[in-house]
Amino acid sequence: MATVKTKKKPGKPSDFQGKHLEFLLTFYPTYADASQRGKTRGIWTEFFKSYWAAFPWRLPLTQDPNANDPTDYALKPQNPDEEALQTTTISSTEQKIKLWLGRQSKAASMKENPWGEWLRRFRTPSTSAPKRLADYQYYMQQKPYKDLITAEFETRKVDVPGTQLMNLRATIARELLAKEPQEVRDEIHQGAVDEHAELLARHQDALDGLPALDEEGLEEARTRFSALIQPLLDGLAVHTGYEVSILAGRVKKNEGKLDIECVSLHAGVSSITPPALDFSKADPRVYADVMRSFSKFVWNANEFRLGRATSTPDPAIPATGDAPTTTPPIAERGASSADGTAAAPQIVTTPPAQVAPSNAMPESLTTDHMASAPAAMPSDTFSDAEIRAHLGLPADFDEFDFPPDLMPGLAVNPLVLNGFEPVEPSMPEFAAPLGAELKLQLDSMVGEARLMRMAELQKLDASALERENNSVRNRYMLNALGLGDAEKETLWGGSKADASAPKRKAPKDDGREDGKRRRKRKDPVLESEEEEPEEDDEEGKGSEEEEGGNSDKSSQATSASIEILRTAQAFLTQAEYGDTWGTLLAVWWKREERVGFVGTGNKSHPAKKRPKEVGDWVGRARNHKPKIANAESFGETWWACERPMSRDVGAEAGWDPLDLYGHNGFLNVLMALKWWRDAMSDASPNWEDAVNDVTWALSSMERAVLDGKRPSPPTTPPPTGIQPPTRTSGQPNPNPEIPGNILDRDSQSEGDKRRSVGGLELSQEELDEMEADAEADMAEEE
């Protein structure tokens, strides 16, 4: 028996070597040609027939065929178990072959692509390499073993305290696995190893910048689309003088409904741009027709790729329907806005003749809704009857009847889209128009800080105000591109001096005091309520900042973190969910208070496995309350992401990846728990177990700090007047003020004053995912 010697790259085992690899390389030119023509569907039958003739299904991938080997690897299944094994083996191998060929094709196209390095940002992993599950953990996930564990769990959980239920399930899994025959234990072990190898391969592909081949990877890339594309559009417009727009769309299925998701981005337009310069507002009817025509193209292109169309639709034929297929979000109908974007953008340098040139863009990164720009169109949906009638058939796009009430009064009233609020009537006059980013900064401020900032801007002449606009805008672009120091994200307003530039020690005179006051007015939204001591001035502090002195920057970050956490606390305590929930909130708040409400920088819990609803919430600047359709499914997904917090993993796994503070710490965890509970009429045992386990994890980390087993992060005393929200008689706070960055964006807010600092935190989260912080991963048991 000849055994193939494999040379495997550490962390990325190869599935195909030796004769297997030679066979695939021989076939690759055929695949590449068919892929380029979009005709891969017709090549697999003959290929797999020849592959299985050369490599029988019983032959391991690590072995080459050997004429001297007497084993009959082509022997047909002898019993039902072997039939199931054959089906699984063939299906798994064919899927691996398709993925391997796809990777080669994508890698070949990337080599000659001058944008390759930039495109890598769509795939940069947000976590370190995945860890292998323990055998019993993998065993818990497989049917029918999962059902056996659940049945035993239901029998034994009666007398077990709620805080021990997760540990009980793990114990049962270990016990049942130990009782299984050796061949089953070997199968489970190999399954865990194979799963880990596949995850490592995908992680390595992401590190190499190869495009995703699975839906999860594509969805991750779509969440980064606006932040990465917007600066590119702006740059193209500046360097060429073109009016640049981009349309993206895809057909998707969501819970039995067929959606056409379309998004458009435009270069160089702010929230106060005149309608004549905004593509989406210059002529709303023409714009709606353009989006309808593009939606039709997306539909027909999808049909063509699925082999249900025989020719490419003629893009020159104008749409003639009475109503557009896509519309801005309309709360009355419950339309869901497009929360992702398609992944294959095309840059159109010559706009259609019938469309007025424009360059509309979304208020990216710190807007209330990152993914929905002025032209970010929501997905229209079809009824179940229409799906049954048309799904799987070469359906004509025009056969679908789009309700005419989606865009009432379109010809009369211009579109008012999310993220483009009109200028406040009380807005004073400035020497030049305020840019979108500078206006967002003002909107984020409240009270005296906002008035001071506006007064400062009113004193500037047109050129100085334009410099201020550019300064704030540049910070957005740096964050969007993942450049610069992520810790400076919270300093996104004002024209501060470059931190890397040499600084001179100013004499202690009245001039210095005036300069200090000018600097402090640059970013009043982040100012602490306490008066900063003069010694904390940025100039002249030298190495004192490195030695732990309280800088303006740390005070600003502290104040911003407090506002975010107080806002979250108000929402989390809206409903009375029992003593265990109250205990968890108290432990969480005490931890944040102990460190002075200072976050842990750009570290965060991993985003890869978290529920999609959490990603939507972060992607919309935390200005969105998701609707959980299936509470049980959401809970399972959430707990799979947060598994290292459960006691079946144990403290021995280490607390470093979990021990995070501020908005990137346990806030997302608590919000997910709150949504989960809100979706149920009564608390489920699984939800109560999750609450207990998160409480246990937080308490354990606190005990480790108090016992000196873990270092405590540097603390900053909270500004005076900051107290946690209180509750009386176990009842929710009466009419708590919930800023818009926590509640659903569709809810009304007075004067938009509830937006608080929600816009501040979006770019930080995006940078966490784009910069692939290796320490942000939560360890899993080896």
C-alpha positions in Angstrom: 0.0 0.0 0.0 1.5 3.3 -1.1 1.0 6.2 1.3 1.2 9.7 0.0 3.8 11.9 1.8 2.2 15.2 2.3 3.9 18.5 2.9 1.4 20.4 4.8 1.7 24.1 5.7 1.3 24.5 9.4 -2.3 25.5 10.3 -3.6 24.6 6.8 -3.8 20.9 6.0 -4.3 20.1 2.3 -7.0 17.7 1.2 -5.5 16.7 -2.1 -2.0 15.4 -2.7 -0.2 12.9 -5.0 -2.4 11.4 -7.7 -5.5 13.1 -6.4 -3.8 16.5 -6.9 -2.5 15.6 -10.4 -6.0 14.6 -11.4 -7.5 17.9 -10.3 -4.7 19.9 -11.9 -5.4 18.1 -15.2 -9.1 19.1 -15.0 -8.5 22.7 -13.8 -8.2 24.3 -17.3 -11.6 22.9 -18.2 -13.1 24.2 -15.0 -11.4 27.7 -15.4 -12.8 28.0 -18.9 -16.3 27.0 -17.9 -16.2 29.3 -14.9 -15.2 32.3 -17.0 -18.2 31.6 -19.3 -20.5 31.0 -16.3 -21.2 27.4 -17.5 -19.9 25.2 -14.7 -23.2 23.5 -14.1 -22.7 21.1 -17.1 -19.2 19.9 -16.3 -19.6 18.0 -13.1 -21.4 14.9 -14.1 -18.7 13.5 -16.5 -15.9 14.8 -14.2 -17.1 13.1 -11.1 -17.8 9.9 -13.0 -14.2 9.7 -14.1 -12.9 10.8 -10.7 -14.7 8.0 -8.8 -13.6 5.5 -11.4 -10.0 6.5 -10.7 -10.4 6.9 -6.9 -13.0 4.6 -5.4 -15.1 5.9 -2.5 -13.4 3.6 0.1 -9.9 4.9 -0.8 -8.8 7.6 1.7 -7.8 10.9 0.3 -4.3 10.5 1.8 -3.6 7.4 -0.3 -2.8 6.9 -3.9 -4.3 4.0 -5.9 -1.9 1.0 -5.9 -2.3 -1.9 -8.3 -0.6 -4.2 -5.8 -3.0 -3.4 -3.0 -5.5 -6.3 -2.8 -8.2 -4.2 -1.0 -11.3 -3.7 -3.0 -11.9 0.0 -2.5 -14.7 0.0 -5.0 -16.7 -2.6 -3.1 -20.4 -1.6 -2.9 -22.0 -0.9 0.5 -22.9 -4.1 2.3 -25.5 -2.7 4.7 -27.5 0.5 5.4 -24.8 2.0 7.6 -22.3 1.6 4.8 -24.7 3.1 2.3 -25.0 6.2 4.5 -21.2 6.3 4.8 -20.9 6.1 1.0 -23.3 9.0 0.5 -21.6 11.1 3.1 -18.1 10.4 1.8 -19.1 11.2 -1.8 -21.0 14.3 -0.9 -18.2 15.6 1.3 -15.4 14.9 -1.2 -17.2 16.5 -4.1 -17.8 19.6 -2.1 -14.1 19.7 -1.2 -13.2 19.4 -4.8 -15.5 22.2 -5.8 -14.1 24.4 -3.1 -10.5 23.6 -4.1 -11.1 24.4 -7.7 -12.8 27.6 -6.7 -9.9 28.7 -4.6 -7.4 28.1 -7.5 -9.5 30.1 -9.8 -10.0 33.0 -7.3 -6.3 33.0 -6.4 -5.3 33.1 -10.1 -7.5 36.1 -10.7 -6.1 37.9 -7.6 -2.5 37.6 -8.6 -2.9 39.9 -11.6 -5.3 42.3 -9.8 -3.7 45.6 -8.8 -6.5 46.0 -6.2 -5.6 42.7 -4.6 -4.1 44.2 -1.4 -7.1 46.5 -1.0 -9.6 43.7 -1.6 -8.0 41.7 1.2 -9.8 44.0 3.6 -13.1 42.3 2.7 -11.7 39.0 4.2 -9.4 40.0 7.0 -10.3 37.7 9.8 -11.7 39.3 13.0 -10.4 36.5 15.2 -7.3 34.4 15.6 -7.1 30.8 14.1 -10.0 28.6 15.4 -9.3 26.1 18.1 -10.4 22.5 17.9 -13.4 21.3 19.9 -12.9 18.6 22.4 -14.3 15.3 21.4 -17.2 15.5 23.8 -18.1 19.0 22.5 -18.2 17.7 18.9 -20.2 14.7 20.1 -22.8 17.0 21.7 -23.5 18.6 18.2 -24.0 15.4 16.2 -27.2 13.6 15.7 -28.4 11.2 17.0 -26.0 11.7 19.9 -27.4 15.2 20.6 -30.9 13.8 21.0 -29.6 11.1 23.5 -27.8 13.8 25.5 -30.9 15.9 25.6 -33.1 13.0 26.7 -30.7 12.2 29.5 -30.4 15.8 30.4 -34.2 16.2 30.8 -34.3 13.2 33.1 -31.4 14.4 35.4 -31.9 18.1 35.5 -34.9 18.1 38.0 -32.8 18.3 41.1 -29.9 20.3 39.7 -29.6 24.0 40.5 -30.0 26.3 37.5 -26.4 27.5 37.8 -25.2 23.9 37.2 -27.3 23.0 34.2 -24.7 23.7 31.5 -22.1 21.8 33.4 -24.6 18.9 33.7 -25.0 18.7 29.9 -21.3 18.6 29.4 -20.9 15.9 32.0 -23.6 13.8 30.3 -21.8 14.2 27.0 -18.5 12.9 28.5 -20.2 10.0 30.1 -22.1 8.9 27.1 -19.1 9.3 24.8 -17.0 7.1 27.1 -19.7 4.3 26.9 -19.7 4.4 23.0 -17.8 1.6 21.1 -14.3 2.4 20.2 -15.2 2.8 16.5 -17.7 5.5 17.4 -15.2 7.3 19.6 -12.7 7.1 16.8 -15.3 8.5 14.4 -16.1 11.4 16.7 -12.4 12.2 17.2 -11.8 12.2 13.4 -14.8 14.3 12.8 -13.6 16.9 15.3 -10.2 16.9 13.6 -11.7 17.2 10.1 -14.0 20.0 11.2 -11.0 21.9 12.7 -8.9 21.3 9.6 -11.7 22.8 7.4 -12.1 25.8 9.7 -8.3 26.3 9.6 -8.3 26.2 5.8 -11.0 28.8 5.6 -9.2 31.0 8.1 -6.0 30.7 6.0 -7.9 31.6 2.9 -9.2 34.7 4.6 -5.6 35.6 5.7 -4.5 35.1 2.1 -7.2 37.5 0.9 -9.0 34.9 -1.2 -12.7 35.7 -1.9 -15.2 33.8 0.3 -16.8 30.7 -1.2 -19.4 30.2 1.5 -22.4 32.3 2.4 -21.1 33.2 5.9 -17.9 34.7 4.4 -19.9 36.6 1.7 -22.2 38.0 4.4 -19.2 39.2 6.4 -17.8 40.9 3.2 -21.2 42.5 2.6 -21.2 44.1 6.0 -17.9 45.8 5.2 -19.0 46.9 1.8 -20.1 50.5 2.5 -17.1 51.4 4.7 -14.6 50.1 2.2 -16.2 51.3 -1.0 -17.2 54.8 0.1 -13.7 56.2 0.4 -12.9 54.7 -3.0 -15.8 56.4 -4.7 -14.9 59.7 -3.1 -11.3 59.4 -4.3 -12.3 58.5 -7.8 -14.5 61.5 -8.0 -11.8 63.8 -6.7 -9.1 62.4 -9.1 -11.2 62.3 -12.2 -13.9 64.9 -11.9 -16.6 62.2 -12.6 -19.9 62.0 -10.9 -19.4 58.4 -9.5 -22.2 56.1 -8.4 -22.2 52.4 -7.8 -25.2 50.0 -7.8 -25.1 46.5 -6.2 -27.7 43.9 -5.8 -28.5 40.3 -5.3 -31.4 37.8 -5.1 -31.7 36.2 -1.7 -34.1 33.9 0.1 -35.0 34.7 3.6 -37.4 32.5 5.7 -39.3 31.4 2.6 -39.5 34.8 1.0 -37.7 35.8 -2.1 -36.0 39.2 -1.8 -34.1 41.4 -4.3 -31.7 43.4 -2.3 -30.3 46.5 -3.9 -27.9 49.1 -2.6 -26.5 52.3 -4.2 -23.6 54.4 -3.1 -22.6 57.8 -4.4 -19.5 60.0 -4.1 -19.2 63.3 -2.4 -22.7 64.2 -1.2 -23.4 65.2 2.4 -26.7 65.6 4.3 -27.1 69.2 3.3 -26.3 68.8 -0.4 -28.9 70.5 -2.6 -31.3 68.0 -4.2 -30.0 69.0 -7.7 -26.6 67.5 -6.8 -28.0 64.4 -5.2 -28.7 61.5 -7.6 -31.4 60.1 -5.4 -33.2 63.4 -5.0 -32.7 65.3 -8.3 -35.5 63.4 -10.0 -37.0 60.8 -7.7 -39.2 59.3 -10.4 -36.2 58.7 -12.7 -34.2 57.4 -9.8 -36.9 55.0 -8.9 -37.1 53.8 -12.5 -33.3 53.3 -12.5 -33.5 51.2 -9.4 -36.3 49.2 -10.8 -34.4 48.5 -14.0 -31.4 47.5 -12.1 -33.5 45.2 -9.9 -34.8 43.6 -13.0 -31.3 43.0 -14.2 -30.3 41.5 -10.9 -33.2 39.1 -11.1 -32.5 38.0 -14.7 -28.8 37.7 -14.1 -29.6 35.3 -11.2 -32.0 33.3 -13.4 -29.3 33.0 -16.1 -26.7 31.8 -13.6 -29.1 29.2 -12.3 -29.6 27.9 -15.8 -33.3 29.1 -15.9 -32.8 31.6 -18.7 -31.5 31.1 -22.2 -30.3 34.6 -23.0 -29.0 37.7 -21.3 -31.7 40.4 -20.8 -31.5 43.5 -22.9 -30.4 46.3 -20.6 -31.5 48.9 -23.2 -35.2 48.1 -22.8 -36.6 50.6 -20.2 -38.9 49.4 -17.4 -42.6 50.2 -18.1 -44.3 49.2 -14.8 -46.4 51.7 -12.9 -44.5 51.1 -9.6 -40.8 50.6 -8.8 -39.7 47.3 -7.4 -37.7 48.8 -4.6 -38.5 51.7 -2.3 -37.2 53.5 0.7 -38.2 51.9 4.1 -41.8 52.3 5.0 -42.6 51.5 8.6 -46.3 51.0 8.1 -45.7 48.0 5.8 -42.9 46.6 7.9 -40.4 46.6 5.0 -37.0 45.5 5.9 -34.2 47.8 4.8 -31.2 46.4 3.0 -28.8 45.5 5.8 -26.1 44.1 3.5 -24.7 44.8 0.1 -23.8 42.8 -2.9 -20.3 41.9 -3.4 -19.3 42.5 -7.0 -19.3 46.3 -7.6 -18.9 47.9 -11.0 -17.7 51.5 -11.4 -19.7 53.3 -14.1 -17.8 56.3 -15.4 -20.5 57.4 -17.9 -23.9 57.9 -16.3 -27.1 57.1 -18.4 -28.2 60.0 -20.5 -31.7 60.2 -18.9 -30.4 60.5 -15.4 -29.2 63.8 -14.0 -25.5 63.5 -12.9 -25.1 63.3 -9.2 -22.8 61.9 -6.5 -24.9 60.9 -3.5 -23.3 59.0 -0.7 -24.2 57.5 2.6 -23.1 59.0 5.9 -20.7 56.1 6.4 -19.2 54.8 9.6 -20.8 57.1 12.1 -24.3 57.5 10.8 -27.4 56.0 12.3 -27.5 53.4 9.6 -24.2 52.5 8.0 -25.5 50.2 5.3 -28.4 52.3 4.1 -27.2 55.2 2.2 -29.5 57.7 0.4 -29.9 55.1 -2.3 -29.8 52.0 -0.1 -32.9 50.4 -1.2 -34.8 47.8 0.9 -35.7 44.4 -0.4 -39.2 43.9 -1.7 -40.7 40.5 -1.0 -43.1 38.1 -2.7 -46.0 36.2 -1.2 -45.8 32.5 -0.6 -48.3 31.9 -3.4 -46.0 33.8 -5.8 -43.0 31.8 -4.7 -44.9 28.5 -5.2 -45.9 29.6 -8.6 -42.6 30.9 -9.8 -39.7 29.4 -7.8 -37.8 26.9 -9.9 -39.3 28.1 -13.1 -37.9 30.6 -15.7 -40.2 33.2 -14.3 -40.4 36.6 -15.9 -39.5 39.4 -13.6 -42.4 41.5 -14.8 -44.9 38.9 -13.8 -44.5 39.9 -10.1 -47.0 42.5 -9.1 -45.3 45.1 -7.0 -47.9 47.0 -5.0 -48.3 50.6 -6.2 -48.6 51.9 -2.6 -44.9 51.4 -1.9 -44.1 54.9 -3.1 -47.2 57.1 -2.8 -46.8 60.7 -3.9 -43.4 60.1 -5.4 -43.7 62.6 -8.1 -44.8 65.3 -5.7 -42.6 64.8 -2.6 -38.8 64.1 -2.9 -37.5 61.1 -1.1 -36.5 61.6 2.5 -34.1 58.8 3.2 -32.6 57.6 6.5 -29.4 59.4 7.5 -30.3 62.6 5.6 -32.3 64.7 8.0 -33.0 68.3 7.0 -31.0 71.0 8.7 -32.6 72.1 12.0 -34.5 75.4 11.7 -32.5 76.7 14.7 -29.2 76.0 13.0 -27.3 79.3 12.9 -25.6 80.7 9.8 -22.0 79.7 9.1 -19.5 81.2 6.7 -19.6 77.9 4.6 -21.8 74.9 4.6 -21.1 72.3 7.3 -20.0 68.9 6.0 -21.9 65.7 6.8 -19.3 64.6 9.3 -19.1 67.9 11.1 -22.9 68.1 11.3 -23.0 64.6 12.7 -20.5 65.7 15.4 -22.8 68.6 16.3 -25.8 66.2 16.4 -24.0 63.9 18.8 -23.5 66.8 21.3 -25.9 68.0 23.9 -26.4 71.0 26.0 -23.6 73.5 26.7 -21.0 71.4 24.8 -23.0 71.7 21.6 -23.6 75.5 22.0 -19.8 76.1 22.6 -18.9 74.1 19.5 -21.4 75.9 17.3 -20.2 79.3 18.7 -16.6 78.3 17.8 -17.6 77.3 14.3 -19.5 80.5 13.7 -16.4 82.5 14.4 -14.5 80.8 11.5 -14.3 82.3 8.1 -15.1 80.2 5.0 -11.6 78.9 4.4 -11.1 78.0 8.1 -14.5 76.2 8.2 -13.6 74.3 5.1 -10.4 73.1 6.8 -12.4 72.0 9.8 -14.7 70.1 7.5 -11.7 68.4 5.8 -10.2 67.5 9.2 -13.2 65.7 10.5 -13.8 64.1 7.1 -10.3 62.8 7.0 -10.8 61.0 10.3 -13.8 59.2 8.9 -11.8 58.1 5.9 -8.8 56.9 7.9 -11.1 54.8 10.1 -12.9 53.4 7.1 -9.7 52.3 5.5 -8.4 50.8 8.7 -5.5 53.2 8.8 -4.1 55.1 11.7 -4.4 54.5 15.4 -7.8 52.9 16.3 -7.5 54.4 19.8 -7.8 57.9 18.2 -11.2 57.1 16.8 -12.9 58.8 19.7 -11.1 62.0 18.9 -13.0 62.5 15.6 -13.7 66.2 15.8 -11.6 69.3 15.5 -8.3 70.1 14.0 -5.9 68.6 16.5 -2.2 68.6 15.8 -0.5 65.4 14.6 0.5 63.4 17.6 3.7 62.3 15.9 4.9 65.8 15.4 7.5 67.2 17.9 5.9 69.4 20.6 7.4 72.4 22.2 7.0 73.1 25.9 5.0 76.3 26.1 5.8 78.8 28.9 3.3 78.9 31.7 1.7 82.2 30.9 -1.7 83.5 29.9 -1.0 82.5 26.3 -0.8 78.9 27.3 -4.1 79.1 29.2 -5.8 80.5 26.1 -4.3 77.7 24.0 -5.6 75.1 26.5 -9.1 76.5 26.3 -9.0 76.4 22.5 -7.8 72.8 22.4 -10.5 71.8 24.9 -13.2 73.2 22.8 -12.2 71.1 19.8 -13.9 68.0 21.1 -16.6 69.0 23.6 -18.7 66.0 22.9 -16.1 63.8 24.6 -15.2 66.2 27.4 -15.6 65.0 31.0 -18.0 66.8 33.2 -15.1 67.4 35.5 -12.8 70.4 34.9 -9.5 69.0 33.7 -6.5 70.1 35.8 -4.0 72.3 34.0 -1.3 69.6 34.4 -3.2 67.4 32.1 -2.6 69.7 29.1 -1.3 67.8 26.1 1.7 70.0 25.6 4.7 69.7 27.9 3.6 66.5 29.6 6.4 64.4 27.9 6.8 61.0 29.4 4.2 61.7 32.1 1.5 60.3 29.8 3.4 57.0 29.6 3.7 56.9 33.3 0.0 56.8 33.8 -1.0 60.5 34.1 -4.6 61.3 33.2 -4.5 62.8 29.7 -7.2 64.7 27.9 -7.6 61.6 25.7 -8.3 59.2 28.5 -10.8 61.6 30.1 -12.6 62.0 26.7 -12.7 58.2 26.2 -14.0 57.8 29.8 -16.8 60.3 29.3 -17.9 58.7 26.0 -17.8 55.2 27.5 -20.0 56.4 30.4 -22.6 57.8 28.1 -22.8 54.6 26.1 -23.0 52.4 29.2 -25.7 54.6 30.8 -27.7 54.5 27.7 -27.5 50.7 27.5 -28.3 50.4 31.2 -31.5 52.3 30.7 -32.6 49.9 28.0 -31.5 46.8 29.8 -33.6 47.7 32.9 -36.8 48.5 31.0 -38.4 45.3 32.0 -38.4 43.2 35.2 -36.9 39.9 34.3 -36.2 38.5 37.8 -33.5 38.5 40.3 -31.0 36.6 38.2 -31.2 39.2 35.5 -30.9 42.0 38.0 -27.8 40.3 39.6 -26.1 40.0 36.2 -26.7 43.7 35.5 -25.4 44.7 38.9 -22.2 42.6 38.5 -21.6 44.0 35.0 -22.1 47.6 36.1 -19.8 47.1 39.2 -17.0 45.8 36.8 -17.3 48.9 34.6 -17.4 51.2 37.6 -14.3 49.6 39.0 -12.2 50.5 36.0 -13.7 54.0 35.7 -15.8 53.2 32.7 -12.8 52.9 30.5 -13.0 50.5 27.6 -10.3 48.0 26.5 -9.4 49.8 23.2 -10.1 48.0 20.0 -10.3 44.5 21.5 -13.7 42.8 21.3 -15.4 39.4 21.5 -15.2 37.6 18.1 -17.9 38.5 15.5 -17.6 35.4 13.3 -20.1 33.2 15.0 -22.3 35.8 16.7 -26.0 36.0 15.6 -26.7 38.1 12.6 -28.9 40.4 14.6 -25.9 41.5 16.7 -24.0 42.3 13.6 -26.9 44.3 12.2 -27.1 46.2 15.5 -23.5 47.2 15.4 -23.5 47.8 11.6 -26.4 50.3 12.1 -24.5 52.3 14.7 -26.4 50.5 17.5 -29.5 52.4 16.4 -31.6 49.3 15.8 -33.6 46.8 17.8 -33.8 43.6 15.8 -36.9 41.5 15.5 -36.3 38.0 16.7 -38.6 35.7 14.8 -37.4 32.5 16.4 -36.3 32.9 20.0 -35.0 29.3 20.4 -32.9 29.5 17.2 -31.5 32.9 18.2 -30.6 31.5 21.6 -28.8 28.5 20.2 -26.8 30.6 17.8 -25.9 33.1 20.5 -24.8 30.5 23.0 -22.7 28.7 20.3 -20.8 32.1 20.0 -20.5 32.6 23.7 -19.7 29.0 24.6 -16.3 29.8 26.3 -18.3 31.6 29.0 -20.0 28.4 30.1 -18.7 26.3 33.0 -18.3 23.2 30.9 -15.3 24.9 29.3 -14.0 26.0 32.7 -11.8 28.8 34.0 -8.7 26.8 32.9 -9.3 28.1 29.4 -8.1 31.5 30.5 -10.0 34.8 30.9 -7.8 37.0 28.7 -10.0 36.9 25.6 -13.1 37.5 27.6 -12.0 40.0 30.1 -13.0 43.1 28.2 -14.6 46.4 29.3 -16.6 49.2 27.7 -18.8 49.1 24.6 -16.6 46.4 23.0 -16.9 44.2 26.1 -19.9 42.5 27.6 -22.4 45.1 26.3 -23.1 43.1 23.2 -23.6 40.0 25.2 -26.1 41.6 27.5 -28.0 43.2 24.6 -28.3 39.8 22.9 -29.6 38.3 26.1 -32.2 41.1 26.4 -33.4 40.6 22.8 -33.6 36.9 23.4 -35.8 37.4 26.5 -37.9 40.1 24.8 -38.8 37.6 22.1 -40.3 35.1 24.6 -43.5 35.5 26.6 -41.8 33.6 29.5 -38.2 32.9 30.3 -37.0 29.6 29.0 -34.6 27.3 31.0 -31.9 27.9 28.3 -32.2 31.6 28.7 -31.9 31.4 32.5 -28.9 29.1 32.1 -27.3 31.6 29.8 -27.9 34.4 32.3 -26.4 32.3 35.1 -23.4 31.4 33.1 -22.6 34.9 32.0 -23.0 36.0 35.7 -20.6 33.3 36.7 -18.1 34.3 34.1 -18.1 38.0 35.1 -18.0 37.1 38.9 -15.1 34.7 38.3 -13.1 37.3 36.5 -13.8 39.8 39.3 -12.7 37.3 41.9 -9.6 36.6 40.0 -8.8 40.4 40.0 -9.6 40.8 43.6 -7.5 37.8 44.6 -4.6 39.1 42.6 -4.6 36.3 40.1 -5.3 38.7 37.3 -4.0 42.2 36.8 -6.6 45.0 37.0 -6.7 47.4 34.1 -5.8 51.0 34.8 -8.7 52.8 36.3 -9.9 56.3 35.9 -12.3 57.9 38.4 -15.7 58.6 36.8 -16.6 62.2 36.4 -18.7 63.6 39.2 -22.4 63.2 38.9 -22.2 59.9 37.1 -24.3 57.3 38.9 -25.8 54.0 37.7 -29.5 54.1 37.0 -31.5 53.1 40.0 -34.7 51.1 40.4 -37.3 51.2 43.1 -39.2 48.3 44.5 -37.9 46.0 41.8 -39.8 47.9 39.1 -38.5 49.3 35.9 -37.4 53.0 35.8 -40.5 55.1 35.0 -40.4 56.3 31.4 -36.6 56.0 31.0 -35.1 58.2 28.2 -33.7 55.7 25.7 -31.5 57.4 23.0 -32.0 56.5 19.4 -28.7 54.5 19.3 -30.4 51.7 21.3 -34.0 51.6 20.2 -35.4 50.9 16.8 -34.5 53.6 14.3 -38.1 53.8 13.2 -39.2 55.1 16.6 -39.6 58.9 16.9 -37.3 61.0 19.0 -37.6 64.6 20.0 -35.3 66.8 17.9 -33.1 63.8 17.4 -31.5 64.6 20.7 -31.4 60.9 21.7 -28.7 60.0 19.3 -26.1 60.6 22.0 -22.7 59.3 21.0 -24.1 56.3 19.0 -22.3 57.4 15.9 -18.9 57.5 17.7 -18.8 53.8 18.3 -19.4 52.3 14.9 -16.0 52.8 13.3 -14.4 51.3 16.4 -16.3 48.1 16.0 -15.7 48.0 12.3 -12.0 48.5 12.9 -12.0 45.6 15.3 -13.3 43.3 12.6 -11.1 44.9 9.8 -7.9 44.8 11.8 -8.2 41.2 12.9 -7.2 41.7 16.5 -5.7 38.3 17.4 -6.4 38.8 21.1 -10.1 39.3 20.4 -10.7 35.6 20.0 -12.4 33.6 22.7 -10.5 30.5 23.5 -12.1 27.1 22.9 -11.2 24.0 24.7 -8.5 21.9 23.0 
